[in-house]
Amino acid sequence: MEQVHLDYLENGADIIITASYQATIQGFKAKGFSNEEGEALLRKSVEIAREARDVYYERCVAACSSGDGGRILKQRHILVAASVGSYEAYLADGSEYR
């Protein structure tokens, strides 16, 4: 997932979203996870996106100092947005579209 975020950033995205649209505490509980484990998994989706942003920033600095013109790396403000589905999304039955 981190590589997907990096691919978007290296192609000009200013916002990356967590891959957590249908992830909910209720859904994790239904699969046998505790509240704490579910919360940790949701936090992990944010951490992965933030780590990708940090790697991108490191690559920007390295590219600027080395003169690497092979990729377009531009230091800019990058936002990480949580992908939060509707309440019905955790049901995974399409009801959020009805």
Gaussian input, Z-matrix of N, CA and C with variables (Angstrom, degrees):
# hf/3-21g

backbone

0 1
 N
 C     1     B1
 C     2     B2     1     A1
 N     3     B3     2     A2     1     D1
 C     4     B4     3     A3     2     D2
 C     5     B5     4     A4     3     D3
 N     6     B6     5     A5     4     D4
 C     7     B7     6     A6     5     D5
 C     8     B8     7     A7     6     D6
 N     9     B9     8     A8     7     D7
 C    10    B10     9     A9     8     D8
 C    11    B11    10    A10     9     D9
 N    12    B12    11    A11    10    D10
 C    13    B13    12    A12    11    D11
 C    14    B14    13    A13    12    D12
 N    15    B15    14    A14    13    D13
 C    16    B16    15    A15    14    D14
 C    17    B17    16    A16    15    D15
 N    18    B18    17    A17    16    D16
 C    19    B19    18    A18    17    D17
 C    20    B20    19    A19    18    D18
 N    21    B21    20    A20    19    D19
 C    22    B22    21    A21    20    D20
 C    23    B23    22    A22    21    D21
 N    24    B24    23    A23    22    D22
 C    25    B25    24    A24    23    D23
 C    26    B26    25    A25    24    D24
 N    27    B27    26    A26    25    D25
 C    28    B28    27    A27    26    D26
 C    29    B29    28    A28    27    D27
 N    30    B30    29    A29    28    D28
 C    31    B31    30    A30    29    D29
 C    32    B32    31    A31    30    D30
 N    33    B33    32    A32    31    D31
 C    34    B34    33    A33    32    D32
 C    35    B35    34    A34    33    D33
 N    36    B36    35    A35    34    D34
 C    37    B37    36    A36    35    D35
 C    38    B38    37    A37    36    D36
 N    39    B39    38    A38    37    D37
 C    40    B40    39    A39    38    D38
 C    41    B41    40    A40    39    D39
 N    42    B42    41    A41    40    D40
 C    43    B43    42    A42    41    D41
 C    44    B44    43    A43    42    D42
 N    45    B45    44    A44    43    D43
 C    46    B46    45    A45    44    D44
 C    47    B47    46    A46    45    D45
 N    48    B48    47    A47    46    D46
 C    49    B49    48    A48    47    D47
 C    50    B50    49    A49    48    D48
 N    51    B51    50    A50    49    D49
 C    52    B52    51    A51    50    D50
 C    53    B53    52    A52    51    D51
 N    54    B54    53    A53    52    D52
 C    55    B55    54    A54    53    D53
 C    56    B56    55    A55    54    D54
 N    57    B57    56    A56    55    D55
 C    58    B58    57    A57    56    D56
 C    59    B59    58    A58    57    D57
 N    60    B60    59    A59    58    D58
 C    61    B61    60    A60    59    D59
 C    62    B62    61    A61    60    D60
 N    63    B63    62    A62    61    D61
 C    64    B64    63    A63    62    D62
 C    65    B65    64    A64    63    D63
 N    66    B66    65    A65    64    D64
 C    67    B67    66    A66    65    D65
 C    68    B68    67    A67    66    D66
 N    69    B69    68    A68    67    D67
 C    70    B70    69    A69    68    D68
 C    71    B71    70    A70    69    D69
 N    72    B72    71    A71    70    D70
 C    73    B73    72    A72    71    D71
 C    74    B74    73    A73    72    D72
 N    75    B75    74    A74    73    D73
 C    76    B76    75    A75    74    D74
 C    77    B77    76    A76    75    D75
 N    78    B78    77    A77    76    D76
 C    79    B79    78    A78    77    D77
 C    80    B80    79    A79    78    D78
 N    81    B81    80    A80    79    D79
 C    82    B82    81    A81    80    D80
 C    83    B83    82    A82    81    D81
 N    84    B84    83    A83    82    D82
 C    85    B85    84    A84    83    D83
 C    86    B86    85    A85    84    D84
 N    87    B87    86    A86    85    D85
 C    88    B88    87    A87    86    D86
 C    89    B89    88    A88    87    D87
 N    90    B90    89    A89    88    D88
 C    91    B91    90    A90    89    D89
 C    92    B92    91    A91    90    D90
 N    93    B93    92    A92    91    D91
 C    94    B94    93    A93    92    D92
 C    95    B95    94    A94    93    D93
 N    96    B96    95    A95    94    D94
 C    97    B97    96    A96    95    D95
 C    98    B98    97    A97    96    D96
 N    99    B99    98    A98    97    D97
 C   100   B100    99    A99    98    D98
 C   101   B101   100   A100    99    D99
 N   102   B102   101   A101   100   D100
 C   103   B103   102   A102   101   D101
 C   104   B104   103   A103   102   D102
 N   105   B105   104   A104   103   D103
 C   106   B106   105   A105   104   D104
 C   107   B107   106   A106   105   D105
 N   108   B108   107   A107   106   D106
 C   109   B109   108   A108   107   D107
 C   110   B110   109   A109   108   D108
 N   111   B111   110   A110   109   D109
 C   112   B112   111   A111   110   D110
 C   113   B113   112   A112   111   D111
 N   114   B114   113   A113   112   D112
 C   115   B115   114   A114   113   D113
 C   116   B116   115   A115   114   D114
 N   117   B117   116   A116   115   D115
 C   118   B118   117   A117   116   D116
 C   119   B119   118   A118   117   D117
 N   120   B120   119   A119   118   D118
 C   121   B121   120   A120   119   D119
 C   122   B122   121   A121   120   D120
 N   123   B123   122   A122   121   D121
 C   124   B124   123   A123   122   D122
 C   125   B125   124   A124   123   D123
 N   126   B126   125   A125   124   D124
 C   127   B127   126   A126   125   D125
 C   128   B128   127   A127   126   D126
 N   129   B129   128   A128   127   D127
 C   130   B130   129   A129   128   D128
 C   131   B131   130   A130   129   D129
 N   132   B132   131   A131   130   D130
 C   133   B133   132   A132   131   D131
 C   134   B134   133   A133   132   D132
 N   135   B135   134   A134   133   D133
 C   136   B136   135   A135   134   D134
 C   137   B137   136   A136   135   D135
 N   138   B138   137   A137   136   D136
 C   139   B139   138   A138   137   D137
 C   140   B140   139   A139   138   D138
 N   141   B141   140   A140   139   D139
 C   142   B142   141   A141   140   D140
 C   143   B143   142   A142   141   D141
 N   144   B144   143   A143   142   D142
 C   145   B145   144   A144   143   D143
 C   146   B146   145   A145   144   D144
 N   147   B147   146   A146   145   D145
 C   148   B148   147   A147   146   D146
 C   149   B149   148   A148   147   D147
 N   150   B150   149   A149   148   D148
 C   151   B151   150   A150   149   D149
 C   152   B152   151   A151   150   D150
 N   153   B153   152   A152   151   D151
 C   154   B154   153   A153   152   D152
 C   155   B155   154   A154   153   D153
 N   156   B156   155   A155   154   D154
 C   157   B157   156   A156   155   D155
 C   158   B158   157   A157   156   D156
 N   159   B159   158   A158   157   D157
 C   160   B160   159   A159   158   D158
 C   161   B161   160   A160   159   D159
 N   162   B162   161   A161   160   D160
 C   163   B163   162   A162   161   D161
 C   164   B164   163   A163   162   D162
 N   165   B165   164   A164   163   D163
 C   166   B166   165   A165   164   D164
 C   167   B167   166   A166   165   D165
 N   168   B168   167   A167   166   D166
 C   169   B169   168   A168   167   D167
 C   170   B170   169   A169   168   D168
 N   171   B171   170   A170   169   D169
 C   172   B172   171   A171   170   D170
 C   173   B173   172   A172   171   D171
 N   174   B174   173   A173   172   D172
 C   175   B175   174   A174   173   D173
 C   176   B176   175   A175   174   D174
 N   177   B177   176   A176   175   D175
 C   178   B178   177   A177   176   D176
 C   179   B179   178   A178   177   D177
 N   180   B180   179   A179   178   D178
 C   181   B181   180   A180   179   D179
 C   182   B182   181   A181   180   D180
 N   183   B183   182   A182   181   D181
 C   184   B184   183   A183   182   D182
 C   185   B185   184   A184   183   D183
 N   186   B186   185   A185   184   D184
 C   187   B187   186   A186   185   D185
 C   188   B188   187   A187   186   D186
 N   189   B189   188   A188   187   D187
 C   190   B190   189   A189   188   D188
 C   191   B191   190   A190   189   D189
 N   192   B192   191   A191   190   D190
 C   193   B193   192   A192   191   D191
 C   194   B194   193   A193   192   D192
 N   195   B195   194   A194   193   D193
 C   196   B196   195   A195   194   D194
 C   197   B197   196   A196   195   D195
 N   198   B198   197   A197   196   D196
 C   199   B199   198   A198   197   D197
 C   200   B200   199   A199   198   D198
 N   201   B201   200   A200   199   D199
 C   202   B202   201   A201   200   D200
 C   203   B203   202   A202   201   D201
 N   204   B204   203   A203   202   D202
 C   205   B205   204   A204   203   D203
 C   206   B206   205   A205   204   D204
 N   207   B207   206   A206   205   D205
 C   208   B208   207   A207   206   D206
 C   209   B209   208   A208   207   D207
 N   210   B210   209   A209   208   D208
 C   211   B211   210   A210   209   D209
 C   212   B212   211   A211   210   D210
 N   213   B213   212   A212   211   D211
 C   214   B214   213   A213   212   D212
 C   215   B215   214   A214   213   D213
 N   216   B216   215   A215   214   D214
 C   217   B217   216   A216   215   D215
 C   218   B218   217   A217   216   D216
 N   219   B219   218   A218   217   D217
 C   220   B220   219   A219   218   D218
 C   221   B221   220   A220   219   D219
 N   222   B222   221   A221   220   D220
 C   223   B223   222   A222   221   D221
 C   224   B224   223   A223   222   D222
 N   225   B225   224   A224   223   D223
 C   226   B226   225   A225   224   D224
 C   227   B227   226   A226   225   D225
 N   228   B228   227   A227   226   D226
 C   229   B229   228   A228   227   D227
 C   230   B230   229   A229   228   D228
 N   231   B231   230   A230   229   D229
 C   232   B232   231   A231   230   D230
 C   233   B233   232   A232   231   D231
 N   234   B234   233   A233   232   D232
 C   235   B235   234   A234   233   D233
 C   236   B236   235   A235   234   D234
 N   237   B237   236   A236   235   D235
 C   238   B238   237   A237   236   D236
 C   239   B239   238   A238   237   D237
 N   240   B240   239   A239   238   D238
 C   241   B241   240   A240   239   D239
 C   242   B242   241   A241   240   D240
 N   243   B243   242   A242   241   D241
 C   244   B244   243   A243   242   D242
 C   245   B245   244   A244   243   D243
 N   246   B246   245   A245   244   D244
 C   247   B247   246   A246   245   D245
 C   248   B248   247   A247   246   D246
 N   249   B249   248   A248   247   D247
 C   250   B250   249   A249   248   D248
 C   251   B251   250   A250   249   D249
 N   252   B252   251   A251   250   D250
 C   253   B253   252   A252   251   D251
 C   254   B254   253   A253   252   D252
 N   255   B255   254   A254   253   D253
 C   256   B256   255   A255   254   D254
 C   257   B257   256   A256   255   D255
 N   258   B258   257   A257   256   D256
 C   259   B259   258   A258   257   D257
 C   260   B260   259   A259   258   D258
 N   261   B261   260   A260   259   D259
 C   262   B262   261   A261   260   D260
 C   263   B263   262   A262   261   D261
 N   264   B264   263   A263   262   D262
 C   265   B265   264   A264   263   D263
 C   266   B266   265   A265   264   D264
 N   267   B267   266   A266   265   D265
 C   268   B268   267   A267   266   D266
 C   269   B269   268   A268   267   D267
 N   270   B270   269   A269   268   D268
 C   271   B271   270   A270   269   D269
 C   272   B272   271   A271   270   D270
 N   273   B273   272   A272   271   D271
 C   274   B274   273   A273   272   D272
 C   275   B275   274   A274   273   D273
 N   276   B276   275   A275   274   D274
 C   277   B277   276   A276   275   D275
 C   278   B278   277   A277   276   D276
 N   279   B279   278   A278   277   D277
 C   280   B280   279   A279   278   D278
 C   281   B281   280   A280   279   D279
 N   282   B282   281   A281   280   D280
 C   283   B283   282   A282   281   D281
 C   284   B284   283   A283   282   D282
 N   285   B285   284   A284   283   D283
 C   286   B286   285   A285   284   D284
 C   287   B287   286   A286   285   D285
 N   288   B288   287   A287   286   D286
 C   289   B289   288   A288   287   D287
 C   290   B290   289   A289   288   D288
 N   291   B291   290   A290   289   D289
 C   292   B292   291   A291   290   D290
 C   293   B293   292   A292   291   D291

   B1=1.4477
   B2=1.5265
   B3=1.3232
   B4=1.4664
   B5=1.5264
   B6=1.3287
   B7=1.4582
   B8=1.5256
   B9=1.3174
   B10=1.4707
   B11=1.5292
   B12=1.3394
   B13=1.4670
   B14=1.5317
   B15=1.3326
   B16=1.4736
   B17=1.5205
   B18=1.3276
   B19=1.4694
   B20=1.5345
   B21=1.3263
   B22=1.4621
   B23=1.5239
   B24=1.3303
   B25=1.4671
   B26=1.5234
   B27=1.3248
   B28=1.4629
   B29=1.5221
   B30=1.3154
   B31=1.4665
   B32=1.5174
   B33=1.3476
   B34=1.4513
   B35=1.5213
   B36=1.3243
   B37=1.4726
   B38=1.5252
   B39=1.3177
   B40=1.4606
   B41=1.5203
   B42=1.3338
   B43=1.4623
   B44=1.5269
   B45=1.3192
   B46=1.4623
   B47=1.5223
   B48=1.3319
   B49=1.4610
   B50=1.5238
   B51=1.3124
   B52=1.4564
   B53=1.5247
   B54=1.2964
   B55=1.4664
   B56=1.5240
   B57=1.3278
   B58=1.4642
   B59=1.5266
   B60=1.3100
   B61=1.4649
   B62=1.5270
   B63=1.3297
   B64=1.4621
   B65=1.5270
   B66=1.3177
   B67=1.4619
   B68=1.5276
   B69=1.3153
   B70=1.4599
   B71=1.5207
   B72=1.3163
   B73=1.4586
   B74=1.5327
   B75=1.3399
   B76=1.4643
   B77=1.5187
   B78=1.3231
   B79=1.4602
   B80=1.5160
   B81=1.3181
   B82=1.4678
   B83=1.5244
   B84=1.3318
   B85=1.4722
   B86=1.5235
   B87=1.3253
   B88=1.4641
   B89=1.5248
   B90=1.3245
   B91=1.4710
   B92=1.5295
   B93=1.3482
   B94=1.4536
   B95=1.5256
   B96=1.3236
   B97=1.4625
   B98=1.5324
   B99=1.3160
   B100=1.4585
   B101=1.5260
   B102=1.3263
   B103=1.4707
   B104=1.5251
   B105=1.3223
   B106=1.4644
   B107=1.5230
   B108=1.3349
   B109=1.4677
   B110=1.5306
   B111=1.3265
   B112=1.4606
   B113=1.5159
   B114=1.3256
   B115=1.4629
   B116=1.5167
   B117=1.3370
   B118=1.4653
   B119=1.5332
   B120=1.3198
   B121=1.4673
   B122=1.5292
   B123=1.3204
   B124=1.4687
   B125=1.5286
   B126=1.3267
   B127=1.4674
   B128=1.5263
   B129=1.3391
   B130=1.4719
   B131=1.5267
   B132=1.3263
   B133=1.4693
   B134=1.5261
   B135=1.3268
   B136=1.4623
   B137=1.5250
   B138=1.3313
   B139=1.4679
   B140=1.5245
   B141=1.3243
   B142=1.4726
   B143=1.5275
   B144=1.3184
   B145=1.4665
   B146=1.5304
   B147=1.3221
   B148=1.4694
   B149=1.5276
   B150=1.3289
   B151=1.4631
   B152=1.5293
   B153=1.3312
   B154=1.4642
   B155=1.5232
   B156=1.3343
   B157=1.4662
   B158=1.5285
   B159=1.3356
   B160=1.4664
   B161=1.5242
   B162=1.3295
   B163=1.4724
   B164=1.5241
   B165=1.3194
   B166=1.4635
   B167=1.5251
   B168=1.3355
   B169=1.4651
   B170=1.5242
   B171=1.3352
   B172=1.4720
   B173=1.5247
   B174=1.3239
   B175=1.4671
   B176=1.5233
   B177=1.3309
   B178=1.4682
   B179=1.5236
   B180=1.3084
   B181=1.4605
   B182=1.5220
   B183=1.3291
   B184=1.4698
   B185=1.5257
   B186=1.3358
   B187=1.4645
   B188=1.5190
   B189=1.3281
   B190=1.4686
   B191=1.5208
   B192=1.3181
   B193=1.4623
   B194=1.5212
   B195=1.3428
   B196=1.4593
   B197=1.5188
   B198=1.3432
   B199=1.4541
   B200=1.5117
   B201=1.3358
   B202=1.4602
   B203=1.5216
   B204=1.2979
   B205=1.4536
   B206=1.5116
   B207=1.3345
   B208=1.4527
   B209=1.5108
   B210=1.3248
   B211=1.4614
   B212=1.5188
   B213=1.3092
   B214=1.4653
   B215=1.5215
   B216=1.3169
   B217=1.4531
   B218=1.5184
   B219=1.3070
   B220=1.4544
   B221=1.5205
   B222=1.3207
   B223=1.4599
   B224=1.5256
   B225=1.3262
   B226=1.4592
   B227=1.5188
   B228=1.3108
   B229=1.4600
   B230=1.5262
   B231=1.3199
   B232=1.4671
   B233=1.5220
   B234=1.3078
   B235=1.4562
   B236=1.5209
   B237=1.3253
   B238=1.4570
   B239=1.5231
   B240=1.3151
   B241=1.4625
   B242=1.5264
   B243=1.3142
   B244=1.4600
   B245=1.5243
   B246=1.3124
   B247=1.4554
   B248=1.5241
   B249=1.3221
   B250=1.4582
   B251=1.5175
   B252=1.3094
   B253=1.4537
   B254=1.5111
   B255=1.3039
   B256=1.4607
   B257=1.5273
   B258=1.3126
   B259=1.4665
   B260=1.5184
   B261=1.3326
   B262=1.4557
   B263=1.5261
   B264=1.3177
   B265=1.4631
   B266=1.5212
   B267=1.3258
   B268=1.4569
   B269=1.5232
   B270=1.3399
   B271=1.4578
   B272=1.5257
   B273=1.3294
   B274=1.4678
   B275=1.5258
   B276=1.3489
   B277=1.4588
   B278=1.5341
   B279=1.3235
   B280=1.4551
   B281=1.5171
   B282=1.3276
   B283=1.4651
   B284=1.5196
   B285=1.3393
   B286=1.4649
   B287=1.5195
   B288=1.3172
   B289=1.4621
   B290=1.5277
   B291=1.2966
   B292=1.4733
   B293=1.4973
   A1=110.92
   A2=115.86
   A3=118.45
   A4=110.68
   A5=117.01
   A6=120.03
   A7=111.28
   A8=117.73
   A9=121.01
   A10=109.55
   A11=116.29
   A12=119.64
   A13=110.60
   A14=116.37
   A15=120.35
   A16=111.24
   A17=116.58
   A18=119.91
   A19=110.66
   A20=116.42
   A21=119.63
   A22=111.33
   A23=116.77
   A24=119.98
   A25=111.08
   A26=116.95
   A27=120.56
   A28=111.97
   A29=116.31
   A30=120.34
   A31=112.30
   A32=116.17
   A33=120.57
   A34=117.89
   A35=119.03
   A36=119.37
   A37=110.37
   A38=116.30
   A39=122.44
   A40=111.72
   A41=116.30
   A42=122.34
   A43=107.73
   A44=115.84
   A45=119.78
   A46=107.52
   A47=115.61
   A48=119.72
   A49=110.05
   A50=114.44
   A51=119.61
   A52=108.39
   A53=116.58
   A54=121.24
   A55=108.36
   A56=115.63
   A57=119.80
   A58=112.94
   A59=117.79
   A60=120.91
   A61=112.72
   A62=118.15
   A63=120.29
   A64=112.67
   A65=117.76
   A66=120.92
   A67=109.53
   A68=115.85
   A69=121.35
   A70=108.76
   A71=115.75
   A72=120.60
   A73=109.36
   A74=116.45
   A75=120.23
   A76=111.36
   A77=115.87
   A78=119.73
   A79=112.47
   A80=116.64
   A81=119.67
   A82=110.67
   A83=116.64
   A84=119.75
   A85=110.65
   A86=116.90
   A87=120.68
   A88=111.78
   A89=116.08
   A90=121.13
   A91=112.41
   A92=116.33
   A93=119.95
   A94=115.77
   A95=117.61
   A96=120.65
   A97=109.46
   A98=116.20
   A99=120.65
   A100=109.77
   A101=116.23
   A102=120.44
   A103=110.50
   A104=116.32
   A105=121.39
   A106=111.35
   A107=116.48
   A108=119.98
   A109=110.55
   A110=116.69
   A111=120.39
   A112=111.81
   A113=115.91
   A114=119.99
   A115=111.14
   A116=116.83
   A117=120.62
   A118=110.75
   A119=117.20
   A120=120.23
   A121=111.19
   A122=117.00
   A123=119.59
   A124=110.66
   A125=117.40
   A126=120.63
   A127=110.52
   A128=116.42
   A129=120.37
   A130=110.76
   A131=117.85
   A132=119.36
   A133=110.68
   A134=116.79
   A135=121.20
   A136=110.13
   A137=116.29
   A138=120.36
   A139=111.46
   A140=117.23
   A141=120.83
   A142=110.16
   A143=117.01
   A144=120.59
   A145=110.59
   A146=116.91
   A147=119.93
   A148=111.20
   A149=116.67
   A150=120.39
   A151=110.54
   A152=116.76
   A153=120.40
   A154=110.37
   A155=116.61
   A156=120.48
   A157=110.18
   A158=117.10
   A159=120.72
   A160=111.74
   A161=116.44
   A162=120.50
   A163=109.46
   A164=116.43
   A165=120.42
   A166=110.54
   A167=117.03
   A168=120.58
   A169=111.06
   A170=117.01
   A171=120.50
   A172=110.71
   A173=116.94
   A174=120.58
   A175=111.10
   A176=116.74
   A177=120.31
   A178=110.47
   A179=116.41
   A180=121.39
   A181=110.03
   A182=116.54
   A183=120.41
   A184=111.35
   A185=117.22
   A186=120.64
   A187=110.93
   A188=116.92
   A189=120.40
   A190=110.95
   A191=116.42
   A192=119.55
   A193=112.25
   A194=118.02
   A195=120.23
   A196=112.96
   A197=116.27
   A198=119.66
   A199=112.69
   A200=117.61
   A201=122.71
   A202=109.79
   A203=116.79
   A204=120.96
   A205=112.31
   A206=117.30
   A207=120.67
   A208=114.15
   A209=116.28
   A210=120.33
   A211=108.73
   A212=115.11
   A213=119.93
   A214=107.10
   A215=115.95
   A216=121.91
   A217=107.54
   A218=115.69
   A219=120.67
   A220=108.89
   A221=116.39
   A222=120.74
   A223=108.27
   A224=117.07
   A225=122.11
   A226=108.35
   A227=115.42
   A228=120.83
   A229=108.41
   A230=117.02
   A231=122.17
   A232=108.65
   A233=115.51
   A234=121.21
   A235=111.33
   A236=115.88
   A237=122.13
   A238=106.22
   A239=116.28
   A240=121.57
   A241=109.64
   A242=115.88
   A243=120.20
   A244=108.88
   A245=115.88
   A246=121.39
   A247=107.47
   A248=115.40
   A249=121.19
   A250=108.97
   A251=115.62
   A252=120.08
   A253=111.78
   A254=115.30
   A255=120.50
   A256=109.34
   A257=115.75
   A258=120.04
   A259=110.99
   A260=116.85
   A261=120.27
   A262=113.02
   A263=118.11
   A264=120.52
   A265=111.32
   A266=117.32
   A267=118.90
   A268=112.55
   A269=116.67
   A270=119.60
   A271=111.53
   A272=116.81
   A273=123.70
   A274=112.09
   A275=116.02
   A276=119.69
   A277=112.09
   A278=115.99
   A279=120.30
   A280=114.37
   A281=118.25
   A282=120.58
   A283=113.49
   A284=118.02
   A285=118.42
   A286=111.98
   A287=117.66
   A288=121.47
   A289=112.62
   A290=117.36
   A291=120.44
   A292=111.28
   D1=-37.95
   D2=179.60
   D3=-59.62
   D4=-39.16
   D5=179.96
   D6=-64.99
   D7=-36.61
   D8=177.13
   D9=-61.73
   D10=-45.73
   D11=177.08
   D12=-58.84
   D13=-45.11
   D14=179.98
   D15=-61.41
   D16=-40.82
   D17=178.72
   D18=-59.40
   D19=-44.08
   D20=178.03
   D21=-63.47
   D22=-44.48
   D23=-179.44
   D24=-63.31
   D25=-42.13
   D26=-178.68
   D27=-69.98
   D28=-13.54
   D29=177.01
   D30=-106.79
   D31=16.64
   D32=169.25
   D33=104.49
   D34=0.30
   D35=-179.99
   D36=-64.55
   D37=139.38
   D38=175.91
   D39=-102.96
   D40=-12.27
   D41=179.05
   D42=-133.97
   D43=132.51
   D44=171.61
   D45=-120.06
   D46=145.45
   D47=-177.37
   D48=-112.12
   D49=150.82
   D50=176.70
   D51=-69.98
   D52=152.93
   D53=178.20
   D54=-93.46
   D55=66.47
   D56=-172.28
   D57=-136.18
   D58=25.34
   D59=-172.50
   D60=-55.37
   D61=-49.41
   D62=-177.86
   D63=-97.79
   D64=9.22
   D65=-179.98
   D66=-85.22
   D67=124.98
   D68=177.92
   D69=-141.63
   D70=159.38
   D71=175.87
   D72=-59.44
   D73=-43.05
   D74=-179.65
   D75=-61.34
   D76=-42.56
   D77=179.19
   D78=-65.32
   D79=-40.82
   D80=177.13
   D81=-65.44
   D82=-40.37
   D83=178.58
   D84=-61.64
   D85=-38.53
   D86=178.85
   D87=-63.75
   D88=-23.27
   D89=178.45
   D90=-96.00
   D91=6.63
   D92=174.66
   D93=98.21
   D94=4.79
   D95=178.58
   D96=-86.10
   D97=150.47
   D98=174.86
   D99=-78.67
   D100=168.17
   D101=175.24
   D102=-56.07
   D103=-44.95
   D104=-178.04
   D105=-63.25
   D106=-41.52
   D107=178.94
   D108=-66.20
   D109=-40.65
   D110=177.85
   D111=-62.43
   D112=-43.98
   D113=177.49
   D114=-62.61
   D115=-39.49
   D116=179.09
   D117=-64.34
   D118=-38.63
   D119=178.80
   D120=-66.51
   D121=-40.61
   D122=176.91
   D123=-64.85
   D124=-41.33
   D125=177.10
   D126=-62.66
   D127=-37.00
   D128=-179.46
   D129=-61.84
   D130=-36.47
   D131=179.60
   D132=-63.12
   D133=-35.03
   D134=176.97
   D135=-72.31
   D136=-42.41
   D137=-179.79
   D138=-60.51
   D139=-40.72
   D140=179.65
   D141=-61.21
   D142=-45.19
   D143=179.32
   D144=-64.76
   D145=-42.31
   D146=179.75
   D147=-65.59
   D148=-38.46
   D149=177.47
   D150=-63.08
   D151=-40.70
   D152=177.67
   D153=-61.83
   D154=-42.01
   D155=177.81
   D156=-60.98
   D157=-42.98
   D158=179.60
   D159=-63.85
   D160=-41.35
   D161=177.70
   D162=-62.85
   D163=-42.72
   D164=178.71
   D165=-59.56
   D166=-46.31
   D167=178.55
   D168=-59.71
   D169=-40.89
   D170=177.69
   D171=-62.65
   D172=-41.21
   D173=178.57
   D174=-65.44
   D175=-35.41
   D176=177.49
   D177=-61.60
   D178=-47.15
   D179=-179.91
   D180=-61.87
   D181=-45.39
   D182=-179.72
   D183=-63.91
   D184=-40.66
   D185=-179.45
   D186=-66.71
   D187=-38.53
   D188=179.82
   D189=-66.94
   D190=-39.68
   D191=-177.17
   D192=-77.96
   D193=-24.85
   D194=-178.73
   D195=-98.13
   D196=-10.65
   D197=-177.82
   D198=74.34
   D199=21.82
   D200=-179.90
   D201=-64.15
   D202=110.12
   D203=179.25
   D204=-100.20
   D205=6.34
   D206=-177.00
   D207=-70.24
   D208=-27.47
   D209=-179.94
   D210=-128.60
   D211=154.85
   D212=176.15
   D213=-91.96
   D214=103.09
   D215=178.20
   D216=-120.28
   D217=118.18
   D218=-175.99
   D219=-125.70
   D220=123.05
   D221=176.81
   D222=-67.11
   D223=122.33
   D224=-179.48
   D225=-155.39
   D226=167.01
   D227=177.92
   D228=-74.96
   D229=121.60
   D230=-179.29
   D231=-115.83
   D232=129.50
   D233=178.79
   D234=-98.29
   D235=145.64
   D236=171.66
   D237=-110.52
   D238=120.88
   D239=-178.69
   D240=-111.77
   D241=135.86
   D242=176.81
   D243=-76.71
   D244=132.62
   D245=176.34
   D246=-91.50
   D247=104.31
   D248=-174.41
   D249=-115.61
   D250=120.52
   D251=179.51
   D252=-85.03
   D253=172.46
   D254=176.46
   D255=-71.04
   D256=167.87
   D257=-179.84
   D258=-53.96
   D259=-40.91
   D260=-176.72
   D261=-72.71
   D262=-14.16
   D263=-177.53
   D264=-59.80
   D265=-34.73
   D266=-177.16
   D267=-68.25
   D268=-19.27
   D269=177.80
   D270=-68.56
   D271=-23.12
   D272=178.46
   D273=55.58
   D274=36.04
   D275=179.52
   D276=-121.93
   D277=11.88
   D278=178.98
   D279=82.41
   D280=0.37
   D281=-175.39
   D282=-64.67
   D283=-20.37
   D284=177.93
   D285=-69.40
   D286=-12.85
   D287=-179.61
   D288=-99.03
   D289=-1.52
   D290=-178.02
   D291=-90.08

